[in-house]
Amino acid sequence: MAKFQLVLLIHAHQPVGNFEDVFERSYRCCYLPFVEVLERHPTVHIGLHFSGPLLEWIERAHPEYFDRLRALCRNGQLEMIGGGFYEPVLISIPPQDRIEQLRRLADYIEKHFEARPRGAWLTERVWEPQIPSSLKPGGVEYTLVDDNHFLAAGFEPEQLFGCYTAEDLCHTVKLLPGLKMLRYLIPFRDASETTHFLRGAAHAHPSGFAAMGDDLEKFGVWPGTHAHCYGNCWLENFFRTLEACNEWLEVSTPGNAIAGRAPLGRADLPAASYTEMMEWVLPTAARNRYHALLEEFSSRPEAMPFLRGGVWRSFFAKYYESNLMHKKMLRVSEKVKNLAHHEPCDKAFARARAEAGKLLLSGQCNDAYWHGVFGGLYSPHLRTAVWRPLVQAEAIADQLEHRGRDYAEAATFDFDADGRDEIYFTSDKYAALVTPDDGGTLCALDFRPCGATLINSLKRRPEAYHSAVKKLAGHHPLSLDSIDEQRHAKEEGLDRWLNYDRWRRHSFRVLLFGQGKNYEDCAVVSLDEDAAVAGGRYRASDVSHNQVKLASDASPDWPIRKVLSFASTNEGFNVACGLNLRRNAPGTASVYVGLEVVINFLAPSAPDRYFEMQGQRFPLRWGAAVPAVDLRVVDEWQHISVKFDAPRARDFWITPTETVSESEDGFERIYQGSQIIAIWPIDLGAGAEWSGQMSLQVSQFPKDPV
């Protein structure tokens, strides 16, 4: 008689651009000891998925680990699982890129582990009904989603002990329901609780299986889990407990589990992810209301499956920065795809096109596009790891399109898909996006010779967990619990950094405010600047290949005219914002005119990144009001220098932008770049006008030899 089966599909991933020491620490604390324990229990068979960036790192840093995985694969104890190579959320990328991502990882696994994967890990278990049309052509026979996907479609819990068929346009894949109960038991509860649950399931479904899909990092990387899993031998004891149940229980790979069973039926599932993800995606106010509803209905388990949060792609509405990065990726994908139409092409063209394609796929890594209990979007190094390959891929594509010639051009279209046009300036030296509808500002600025984006900041906004930050006083001990429930501050007094921006972190925003304000007011976001001037809609006119004129009468007292212009130089490029404002109201106004620029060079304490003024260097977290002369900010790591020039300005107000975010290690403060405001004090009578200018000289550092 066939035994009841436990199916474990374990997933390991490190984001593109994560720190080398994080890879190494995760390997030592988790990836290696997990396999060492698994080797001692040959009757425990599992599916194991490693993302492409992690596999490439292991191949380079610990090739002996591949030998151990190959041995486990050969004896049938391990099934290597595929997925998107760079761990993209598949529904967020174009269909042709989905298939390429799936095939790249399948090719890699087949090359190194001698068998092509049949199954695929679905990143963050983000499912939408059209996904089978990409999975099947990508060579995928099955994947795993969470039980709440099924429950939201009306399935009963007792129906989730087998596989189902999902179909789109006659493309079919098999779906394994991953049980939330098992995710919360393993490894946080005693092994006997898991076997008790499985015994009950085996009695009710003797020919079925129970599946769990979850992160390998919970077995050693998440706070407290290394000591628990290995120091206290939880994992060893868990595998022993499973083996002791071998009379009625078999621990099976996913492929073997579905090979011996016909699907239980058809599953047409709604757009969903795991429960926590669908909560994280909600806007803060809605997330708080959602929490209240969960508490209200907590005593009615039959109603809980129908209390669902949002869908993953709503992160693009919640976080403008994520949407901007995503639309950049889609635009680059389109440019790279269009290169395929250039035939015939020589070998150099083909190599460059292939390199652009690889960079594009790297820029689709999911982590920086969202934020939950993991830092994600709030982590500047992860955002940079997405922006950099996209900048590089687009630069290659544009150079190939222009056949290597110097060029400068502008296009007006809805870049960020918000229903309003932006102006996109590109040349061999830069790419810049101007958004007239948000204060006539510069929202993205790339320095192509260095593959860098310069603004790359994040608006400080209320998050649902900020209420918990305010309640914390200093450090608190960690409990071994689900990572979603841990509350820990990585430094004292984080609540003093909970300042919220009125505007997105763009450049060349005009701040008009009273002379009773000072630098300290800037640091705590209380300048009370004129909202219509700062964030109103501007009209764009006279767009040329390197210039746009912008005008706004949103503030009847202060009509504004701006000119943004770009010019390539031997070392890089210059960008300038010319400003003219008129006083329409009666009487004389004594105000400050501030022209704001945002630059993010990521590492506020690194000695190779600094402000420089009159021969002195200051760290990136430096904040001060200083005379508006001789200021530049340098990133020696990315080889970039940005020099600021604001003729006749009195001061530069320099303020670091700090966010407080949630990560797997607790609440933490993160530097999101610096706000540099050129300040002009003016007294302007009725009908009078004032003009000023601020420019940036962006160049390679150190200057390349001529």
N, C-alpha and C positions, 0 to 999 in steps of 0.2 A: 504494500500500500504506500502511495506517495506521501511524503512528509509535508507538513506545513513549512513554508519557507519565510525566512527573513531576508529581505533584499536591502543591502546597504550601498548607496551610491554616494561616495564621499568626494568632495570637490575642494581643490586647492588652487589658490590664485594669489598673485601679487601684481599690483597695478604696474603698467608701464611708467617708468620714472620714479618708482619707489626707491628709497635709500638702500644702498648696498648692505648696510648693517641690518636693515629690517629683513632682507632676504636671508642673510646668514643666520640671524637670530631665529627666524622662523624655521629654517632648516634644522638647526641644532635642537630647538625646543619642541619641534612638532613633526616635521616631515620625516626626519631620520628615525626618531624613537618610535613613531607609529609603525613604520615598516619593520623595524626590529622586533616589535611585539607581534606583528602579524606573522612574521616568519616562524615564530615559535608555535603557531596554531594553524597547521596546514589544512584543517577541515573548515576553517573560516574563510569563505570566498566572498570577495567584494568587488564592486566596480569603483574605479578610481579615476578621477578627472583632474588633470593639471592643465592650466591655461598655458598658451604658447609662451608668453614672456617668462613665466616661471620655469617651464621646461628648458628654454634657451639658457637661462641663468644656471640651472642645475647642470646642464650639459657642459657649461664652461667652468663652473666652480667645483662641482662634485660629480665628475663623470662616473665614478664608482657606484653612485646611486642608481644609475641606469642599469648597471649589471644586476643589481638586486631586483629591480622592477622586472627586468627581462626574465629572470629566473622564476619569479612568481607567476608571470604570464605563461611560461612554458609548462608549469605544473598545474595550470588551470585555476590557481588560487586568485588570480587577479585578472580583471577585464579592464583594459584601458578605454576610457570613454572620450569621445570627441567633443566638438563644440566649435564656437568661433575662435580662431587662433588668438586674437588679441582681446578676447572676452568682451565683445560688444553686446549691448542689448539689441538683439536681432531686429526687433520691430522698429528701431530708431535709425536704421541704416538702409540704403537702397537695396532692392532685391538682388541685383547682380553682385553687390558687395557681401551680402549674406552668404551667398553660395561660395564665393571666393574665400571668405573667412572659414567656412566649414571645411572646404576641400583642403585648405592649407594645413589645418591641424590634422586632418585625416592623413594627408601625405606624410606629415612629420611623424605621426604615431606609427604608421606602416613602415617607414624607413627605420625607426629606432627600436620598435617593439614587435616587428615581424607579423603584425596582423592589422588589417584596416578596421577601425572602430565601426561598430554597428549602431551604437547609441551616441547621443549628444547631450551634454549638459546645457541647459537653457539658462543663460545668464540671469541671475536674480529671479529665476522662475517667472520671468515676464512673458506672459502668453497673450496673444491676440488670435482671433479665429483664422486669420489668413496665414499663419505661420507654417502649416503643413505644406503650402505651395513653395516654400523656400527650403524646408527641412528635407523633403523627399528628393528634389533635384540635387540637393547637397549631399546625398548619399546616406541620409539618416533614416534608420528603421524605427527608432523609439527615443523618447525623452521622458523626463520626469517633471511633473508639476505638483503643486501642493494640493492637499485634500480640500482646502477652501475654494479652489477653482471649481471642483466638482460640486461641493455643497451649495455654492452660489448658483449653480445650474439646476438645483433641485434634486441632486442625488442624496440618498440617505447614507449615513455613516457606515452601515453594514454592507453597502454595495462597493466599498473601496478596497477590497482584498483580492484584486486581480487587475488585469490591464484592460484598456479600452482602445478603440480606434477613433482617431480624429481625422477629419477630411476637409480639404478645401480644393475645389475645382478638380476633383478626382485624384488629388494627391493625398495619400493616406500615411499616417504614422501611428505607432502605438504609444499610448500614454500610461505611465505608471503613476498612481496617486501616492504622493509622499505624505505620510501621516504626521500631523503636527504633534500628536501625543508622543510619538517616538522622538521627535526633535527636542521636546522639552524633557524627556526622560534621560536621553543620552547626550552627554555623560554626567548630567547633573544629579542623578538619583542612583540609588543602589541598583545593581544589576538585577536583583530579584524582582524589582518593580517592573522592569522591562519583560522579563520572562513570565511574570504573572499576567501582564497584558497580552503577551503573545499566546500563552496557553488558552486564555479565553477566546482569542481570535481563532486559534486552531480548532477549538471545539465547535465554534459556530461555522467555520469555513474550512473544513478539513482539506480541501483540494486547492486552497488559495494561498496567497502570500501577503505579507505586510511589508511595505517599502518605506524607507526613509532616505531623503536626500538632504545633505547638509554640509557645512564647511569643515574641512580638515583642521582649520585653525582653532576650532573649539576644543581640539584635543592637544592643546599645548601652547597656543599663542595668546588666546584670550586671557584676560587677567585671572590669575589664580589657577588656571587649568593645567599648567605643566606640573606643578607640585601634586595636584589632585590626580591627574591621569597616570603619571609615572612615579613620582615620589611616593604617593600613596597606593600605587599599583592598581588604580581603578580600571584601566584598559586591560591589563593582564587578567584581572579578576572577571571582567566582563566577558572576554573571550572564553575563559575557562567555564564560566556559567553557561554560556551558549553551547559549548561542547558537551557539557554534562546533560544537556537536553536532547542529545542526538537521537534518542529513540523516537521522538516525535517532531523534532525541529531540524531543519537544514538551513545553513547560512549560505545563500546563493548569490552568484553574480546576476546583475539584471538581465543580461542576454540569455543565460540559461533559464531564468525564471519565466521569461515570456516565450522561449522557444518551445517549452513543453505544454503550453496552454493556449487555447483559443481565446481571443478577446471576449470579454463579458458582454460587449455591445458597443454601441456608438456613443461618443461623448462630444457634444457641441458646447464648448465652454465659453464663458464670457471673457473679456479682457480682464486680466487679474495678475497678481503676484502674491507673494506670501503676505500674511495679514499685517505684519509690521510695516512692510514697504508701502502698502496701500494707506496706512495711517500717516507715514512720514511725508507723503506727497501732498497731503492736504495743506492749504493755507493755515496759518497759525490760528486764526479765530475759529475756523471750521474744525481744525484738529482738536481744539479745546471742547467744542460742542460734541464732537464725536466721542471724546473721552466720557463726557457726561452721559451720553446715550448708552455707552457700553456698561457703565455702572448701573444705569437704570434698568437695563435688561439682563444684567448678569445672572439673575435667578431664573431666566427663561432660556435655557440652552437651545431649544427648538427654534428660537428667533435669531440667535446670534449669527448664523450663516448669511442672513440677509442684511445685517448691519455691516456694510462694506465701506471702505474709504475710496480713494480716487484711483485712477489708472496711472501707470508709470510715466507716460508721456506728459502728464500734467506738471512734472518738474519744470518743463519749459515755460509754463505760465507762472509758476511760483517763483522761479529764479530767472530773471532776464539774462544773467551772465551765462547760464547753461544754454538757454535758447540761442544766444548769439554764437556761442561756440558750436552748437549743433548745426546752425544754418551755415556757418563757415565750412563745416565738414561736408555738408550736402553740396555746397557750391564747388568745393575742391573735388568732390567725387565726380560731379558733372564734367569738370574740366579734364580730369584724368581720363574719364570714359571717352570724351571727344577726341583724345589723342589717338585712339584706335582707328580713327577714320583717315589718319595721315599715312597714306600709302602711295608709292613705296617709301620706306624709310631705311636709313643706313643703320649700322650696328650701334653707333653712338646714340642715335635717337632711340633705338629700341631699349638700350640699357638705361637711359635716363627715364624713359617711360615706365619701365619696370620698377625703377627706384621710386618714382613718384607714386606708383600704385602701392608699394610696400609701406611707404610713409603714410599714405592715406589710411590704410588699414590700421596702422599703429595709432593714428589719431582717433580711432573709433572705440578705443578702450573705454569701458563704461564708467569707471569709478568717479571721474571728475565731473560727470554730467548730473549727479544727484547727491543728495545728502540725507542721511538718517542717523543711526547711531554711529556710523562710520564717518570720518571727516569728509571724504569725497570732495565735493565742490568747494568746501571751505579750505582745502589744502592747496596752497598756491603751487607747490612743486608738482602736484598731480595735474592741476590745470595747465601748467607749463608743459608737462609731458604730453598733453594733447595738442596744445597750441603749436608747439615747436614743429612736430612733423607735418601739421597742416600748413603752416607757413612755408616750410621747405617744399612740400609737394606742390603747392600752388605756384611758388616761384619757379620750380622746374617746368610745370605745365605751361606757364605764361612764356617762359623763355623758349620752349620748344614751339609754341604757337607763333612767336615772333621771330623764329629762326635765329635766335641769338642776338638780334639787333637791340640797341637801346630803345626804350619806348616810354611813354607816359600817356595815360588815357584816363578818362572818367566815364562812369556809367550811372544812370539814375534808374533805380528799380527798388522793389521792396525786398531788401536783403534779408531782413529778420522775420518776414512773414507776419507782420503785425497790421497789415492793411495800409501802411503809409510808406512812402518812398524814402530811401536813403541815397546818398551819393557815394559811390565807391571809386576811389582814386588808386590806380596801380601804376607802378613803374618797375624797372629792374632793381630799384633800391628800396622801395617802400610799398605798402598797401595801407590805405587809410579809409575809414568809414565815418562819414559825417551824417548825423541824424538831426535834420531840421526840426522835427517835432518834439525834441527834448532839449530845448534851450539852444539849438543850433550848435551842438557839441560834437566833439570827436570821441566816438565810443570804442574804436579799435585802431591801433597803430602798430604796424609790423615793420621791423627792420630786416629786410630780406637777406642782405649779405651775412648776417649772423643768425638767421633763422629764429629771430626772437620777436615776441610781441611785448610792447612796452607798457601798456596800461594794465591789463590783466588784474584788475582789482575786484573788490566785492562790496556791494552796498551793505552797510550794517542795518539789519532789520530784526524785528522781534521774532524769536523762535519760541515754540511751545515749551521747550525745556529751560528757558531763561527764568521761569518762575522757580524752578528747582535750584538754579544757580544762586538766586537771591536768598534762598533758605539755608544754603550751605555756609558753614563757618569753618574755614580751614580744611585740613585734610581729614578724610574719614576712611576707616578700614574697609577693604573690599570684602564682599561676601561672595561665595561661590554660587552664582545664580545665573539665570539667562542674562546674556549681555545687555538685553534691552532694559533690564530692571536695575542695572548698577548705577549708582549715583556717587560720584567722586570728583573732587576738584583737584587739579594738578598744581594749583597755587592759591594762596589765600587772597581774599579781596577781589575776586573776579567780577563781582557785581559792579565795581566802579568803572569797568570797561563796557558796561551795557549802554552805550550811546548809539542812537539810531539816526541814520542819514535821512535827509529830506529828498535827496536826489541820488541817481545812479552815479557811480564813480567814473565819470567821463572827464575829458579834458576840454579846456577853453570854455568852461561855464562861467557866466558873468554873475558875480555876487555883489549886489548893491545893498549896503546896510549903513546904519547910523554910526557916527563917529564916537558915540558913547560905548561902542563895542571895542574889544581888544583881543589880543592873541589867545588869551585863556578861554574866551568865549568860543573861539574857533575849535579848540581842542574838545569841547564838550557839546559841539553841534548846537550852539545857541546864538548864532549871528543874527537870526531873524531877517535874513535877506529877502528882498522883494521876490516873491514867488513867480510872478509873471515874467520878470526879467530873467531869472535863473532857469526856470523850467518851462516857459511858455513855448508856443509853436512859432517857428521862424519860417519865413518864406524864402525859398532858394531861387536865385536867378543868376543869369550870366555864368552858367557852368561851362568851364573850359577844361582842357586836359589837365590843368594843374591849379585851378582856382574856382571858388564858389563865393558868391555874395549872398548874405543872409540878412533878413530884416524882420523886425518884430515891432508891432504896435500893441502887444498884449497888455502892456502897462501904459495907460493913457498919459501918465506923467513923465514916462521915460521911454520914448521911442529909441530903439537900438538898431544899429547897423554894424554888421561884422563882415570881414573878408578873411576866409581861410585860404592859404596858398602854400604850395609845395614846390620845392626845387631840389633836384639832385645835385650832389657835389661829388668831388673825387673820393672823399672819405665816407660819404653817406648821403644825407639829405637834410634840408632845413624845412621846418614847418612854422608858419607864422599866423598869428591871429591879430588882425587890425580891428580896432573897436572905435565906434563913434556913438556917443549918446547925446540926446538933447533933453533939456529941461522944459517941459510944457506947462507945468503948474505954476501958479503965481508965487512970488517970493523967492528968496535964495535958500537953497538946500546945502547943508554941510554933510557930506556923505563920504564913505569909502567906496571906491570901485575896486573890486577884487576880480582878478582873472585867474582861474584855477586850472592847474595841471595835475594829473595823477600819474605817477610812475611807480611800477612795482618791480624791484630787482630781488625779491624773494627772501633773502637770508639776512635778517636785520643785525646779526651779530658776527657775520663773517668778515674777516679783515680785508678780503678782496672786493668788498662791495661797500661803498661809502659816499657820503657827501664831501665835497671839497670846496673850500672857500678861503680865499686870500692865503693860500699855502697851508691851511689847516685841514685835517681830515676828521670827519665825524661819522659815527655808525648810522646805518639806515634808520634806526629807531630814534634818531636825534629829532628833537622838536625845539623850535626857537623862532623868535622874530628877529630878523637880521637885516642889515642894509641890503638893498636890492642891487648888489654888484657881484660880479665874479663868482657865480655859483654854478656848479655842475655836480652831477651824480654819475658815479662810475660803477660799472659791473665788469671787473676784470675776468670773471669766470665766463661770461658771455661775450667779452671783448667789446663792450659798448660804453660810450661816453655820451652824456646828454648835457649840453651847456644851455643855461637859461639866460635870456636877455630881455629886459623890460625897461626900455628907456624912460627916464623921469619918474619911475616908480620909487616910492620911499622905502618900502620893506618887502622882503619875502617872509611870509608866514609858513613855516614848515611844520607839518603835523603828521605823525605816523597814524595810519588807520589800523585799528586793532579790532578784531572780532572775537567773540566768545562762542565757541562751538562745541559740539558733542562728538566724541570719538570713542573707540573701543577702550581707550585708557582713561576716559573721564572727560570732564569739562576742561577746556584749555583755551588760552589766549593765543591768537595767531596774527602775525603781522601781514596785512593785506596791501602794503604799499604806502607811499607817502603822498600827502596832499601839499602841493606847493602853490601858494597864492601870491601873486604880485599885487601889491597894495598901493593905490593912489588916493590920497586924501584930496577931495575937490570941494570947492564952493561954487555953486552954479546958480545963476539967476534965471528968471523966466526968459525963455527964448534963447538962452545961451547953449553952446555945444562944447563937448570935450572929446578929445581923441587920444588914444593910447595904443600900444602894441606890445605883444609878448611873442617871443620866438624861441624855438628849440633848434639847436644844432646837434644832430645825431650823427655820430661817427664811430668808426671802429677804434677800439683801444686795446693795445697800443696801435698807433697809426701804422698801417701796412707800409713797408718800404715802397718807395716809388720806383 
